[in-house]
Amino acid sequence: MESGKVEYRAVINKDTLEKWHGIRVWDKPQSAVDGAEVVDQITEPLEVKVVEEQNWNGSIQRFKIAYGSKQGWVLADAITKI
C-alpha cells in the first residue's frame, strides 16, 4: 500500500453518519487487527480537509483527514469530496 500527500476539502454528511452510526477515526491507516486504535468518533456532519490518501491496487482505501485540532484516518466511503 502506498500513501500520497494531497490537500482538498471534503465532508462527512448526515446520510453517511446515519448509515454507519458515526465515523470512527483511527490513528494509523491500518485495521484494528494490525494495531490501529480509534482516536475519535465523528457523530455530526462535518467539513474536513483531506491531507493524505492511502491507495491499494489503484483505488483509495483510506483518507487522512484534519478537522479542528484533530487528525486521523477514515475509510474511503466515509467522506465526500467537495
C-alpha positions in Angstrom: 0.0 0.0 0.0 1.2 3.5 -0.8 0.3 6.8 0.6 0.3 10.2 -1.1 0.2 13.7 0.2 -2.8 15.7 -1.1 -4.9 18.6 0.2 -8.6 19.2 -0.6 -11.9 19.8 1.2 -14.4 17.1 1.9 -17.5 16.5 4.1 -18.8 13.8 6.3 -22.5 14.0 5.6 -25.6 13.2 7.6 -26.5 10.2 5.4 -23.1 8.5 5.9 -23.3 9.2 9.7 -26.7 7.6 9.9 -25.7 4.6 7.8 -22.6 3.9 9.9 -23.8 5.2 13.3 -20.9 7.6 13.3 -17.5 7.6 11.7 -14.5 6.2 13.6 -11.2 8.0 13.2 -8.1 5.8 13.5 -4.5 6.7 14.5 -3.0 4.7 11.6 -4.0 3.7 8.1 -4.5 0.1 9.3 -7.1 -2.2 10.7 -7.6 -2.9 14.4 -6.1 -6.3 13.8 -2.9 -4.7 12.6 -2.7 -2.4 15.7 -4.6 0.7 14.8 -6.6 2.4 17.6 -9.8 4.6 17.4 -8.8 8.1 18.5 -12.2 9.9 17.8 -15.7 9.3 16.6 -17.5 11.8 14.4 -21.2 11.9 15.1 -22.2 15.2 13.5 -21.9 16.4 9.8 -18.5 18.0 9.4 -16.3 19.6 6.8 -12.8 18.2 6.8 -9.5 18.6 4.9 -8.0 15.5 3.3 -4.3 15.6 3.8 -3.2 12.1 2.6 -4.6 9.2 0.7 -3.8 5.5 1.1 -4.0 3.6 -2.2 -4.1 -0.1 -2.8 -4.4 -1.7 -6.2 -5.2 1.6 -7.9 -8.1 2.6 -5.6 -8.2 4.7 -2.5 -8.7 2.7 0.7 -8.4 5.4 3.4 -8.1 9.1 3.9 -6.1 11.0 6.5 -8.3 13.9 7.5 -7.7 17.1 9.5 -10.6 18.8 11.4 -10.3 21.4 14.2 -7.1 20.5 16.1 -7.5 16.8 15.3 -6.5 14.4 12.6 -6.6 10.7 11.8 -7.6 8.1 9.2 -11.1 7.1 8.0 -12.3 4.6 5.4 -12.7 5.9 1.9 -16.5 5.6 2.0 -16.7 8.0 5.0 -16.2 11.2 3.1 -17.5 13.1 0.0 -15.1 15.4 -1.9 -16.4 19.0 -2.3 
